[in-house]
Amino acid sequence: MVAEDDEKQAELVRRYLEHEGHAVTVVGDGLAALAEVRHREPDLLVLDVMMPRADGLDVVRVLRAEHRELPVLMLTARSTEDDLLLGLDLGADDYMTKPYSPRELMARVRTLLRRSRRGAEGTASAADRALRCGALIVDPDRHEVSVEGRPVDCTPGEFRILAAMATEPDRVFTRQRLLEELHGFDRYISFRTVDVHIMNLRKKIEPAPRRPLRLLTVFGVGYKLTDPARNTPRAS
């Protein structure tokens, strides 16, 4: 689905998507986008930020509050880091600034669809595929996170970072490596993106975010995920 109030831009995107074999629905405002997502359940949403009735940021905020996991690729004329980080923080999967190359847009669409389909495939049970680091459990199949039995809501970006680190507990991941887990993001995105996701994750999985026990900083290198119970000295 394409949500874009600029008719020429919407028509251009629609033609490119249909040329690659996709069925496309086009809407021109944020409220129509929400209604169509709920009705049609599309595989991917190409979403303009500046739209009437409800802007793209509001649309993403509502969709993630409803626990809808469809991939969202945001388009905007804004290019400041704060705007980009806000879109990611709300749960956008990818972000492109205007003007953009239609061919690059199609490449981003293919990447998001492949990632989404990989998540829906696989024959192993969710229990077998769940990643564990002490009391922290990351379930890639169900896109769920829990800590000490308590469910944790993560944005798609936060989830990808946490899932990557949970595959290898105690490994130090550089910011560059974690940024690669968010591959496809706009060229304006910096290492600050990773720091924001880490900060938000600490608020969700740490008892005291300012004194993290699970998601640790390795100064001058990056971050690592660890089991605090394994690192706590036992009483003699």
N, C-alpha and C positions, 0 to 999 in steps of 0.2 A: 504494500500500500504506500502511496505517495501523498503526503500532506504538505501542500505548497500553495500559497495564495497568489503567487505570480504565475499567471496562466502560461506564459511562454516557457518559463523554467519547468513547470509541471509537465507540459507537453513534451519538452526535450527529454526529460528523465523517463517519461512513459514510453517514448519511442525506443530509447536505448534498451530499456528493460524488456519490452516486447520483442525487440530484435534478438535478445538472448533467450527467448522462449518463455518468459514469465507472463502470467496473467496479472494485470495491474488495475487497481482501483485508485482513483485520484479524488481527493477532497481538498477544500480550500480554506478550512479554518480548524482551530483546535478542538472545538466541541464536536464537529463532524468526525474528526479523526478518532476521538474516544468512542463515539457511537459505532463507527464502522469496525474498529478493532474488536469491540465486544460482540458485534454481530457476525463478522466474517472470520475472526481469528487468523489474521494473515501470518505468513512465515517471516516477514520482515517489514519494518516500518522505516521509510525514508522521510524524515521529519524536519521541516523548516522551523527555525526558532521564532522568527518574527511573523506571527499570524494573528488575524482578528479573533475575537471572542475568547480565545485561550491560547497563550503562546506555547511554543514547543517545550519549554522548560516545565510549564504546568502540566502538559500532557504526559511527559515522562514521570513527573512526580506522582500523578494519579495512577498511571499504569503500574509503577513499582509498588505503590501502596496496595494495589489490588493483587499483588504477587504475580503479575503477568510477566513471563520471562522472554517474550519475543524480542529478537534483536532490534535495536534502534540505532539508526545512522542519522545523526543530526547535521543539518546544513544551516550555515549562518553567515551573515556579512560581518559579524563581530570577529575579532582576532586577538583580543587581549587574553592573557593567561588566566585571569580571574574568571572570565566568561567560560573559557574552555573547561577549567577545573570544576566550575559549578555544574556544567552539563554532565561531566563524568561522575561527580559526586551524587547527582540525582539518579544515575543509573544508565546513562547513554552508553552504548557499546563502542561507538566510533563517532568521529567528529570531523567535518570538513568545512573549510571556510571558502566563501565565494570571493572571486570567481574560481571555479574548479574545473578540472578536466573531466568530461563525461566518461572517458575511457578509464581514468583512475577511479571514478565513482563506481563503475561497473566492477572493477577489480575488488574494491572494498565490499561491494554487495556479495560477490562470490565468496570472499573470505568469511564473511559473517554467516552466510548460509551453510558453508561447509562445516564451520565450527558448531553451528546449531544442530546440524544433522548428525555429526559425530556424537554429540551429547545424547541424542535420542536413540542411537544405535548401540550395539553391543549385546552379547549374550550372557555375560556374567551377571550374577545377582547383585543388587545394590549392597547387600551386606558384605559380599566378597570384594567389591570395588571400593568400599568406603576407606578413606584415608584417616589414620589415627595418629595423634600426637598427645599421649596422655589422655586427659579428659576432653580434649578437643577432637571432634569428628567432622570430617568434610566428606560429603556424599556427592560425587560428581554426577551420578545418574539422576538423582532427585534435585540437584542444585540446592542442597541443604547443608547448613552448618549448625552444630550444637556444641556447647561447652558445659560440662558437668550436668548433662541432661537438659539444659536450657536451650531452646532454639534461638538462633542468631540470624537476623535479617541482614544480608549483604547485598550491595550493588553488584552487578556483573563484573565490574573491574576489581572490586575488593575480593570477590569470589575467586577470580582467576589467579590473583596474586597468592591468596591463602592456599588454594589447591596446589599451586606449583611448589610452594614451600613445604606443604604437608607431605609431598611425595618423598622428600628427603629431609626429615627432621635433623636439626643440628648442622646442616650445611649452611654456609654463609652465601647468601645471594647478593650479588652486586646490584646497584640501582639499574645499571644497564641491562642486566639479565632480567630483572623484574619488569623493566620497561618493555622488553621483548615479549613478555606475556600479554602486553596490551598492544601488540603490533597492529599497525594499520592506522593508529591515531595520527592526527594532523601534525605537520612538521613543527608547529608552534609549541607542542607539548614538550615539557622538559622533565628533568629528574624530580622537579617539585611535585609532579603528578604522583610519583611513587610515594613521596613523603606524606602527601595528603591522604592517600589510601591507607598507609601504615598508621597514621595518626587516628583515622576513623576506625580502623580495625581494632586498635588498642582500646578505644572507648567501648567496643562491643564485646571483646573477649577477655579483657584484663580486669581484675578486681579493683586495681588502682592504676589507671592509665598512665599517670606520671611516673609510676615505679613499676614498669612492665616486668612480668615474670615469664611470659610465653613468647612474646614477639620482641626480640632483643635487638638493640643497635650494636653493631660491631664497628666501632669508630674508624673512619678512614676506609672502610670496605663496603659495608652494606647492612643487611639484616639477616637474622636467622630465627627459625621457629623451634622451640624446644619444650620439653616436658618439665615443668617446674618441680614436680614431685621427684623426678629422677635426680635433679640437681640440688635438692634440699638435703643438708646433712641430717642423718638419723641420730636420734638421741642414744647415748650409750647406756 
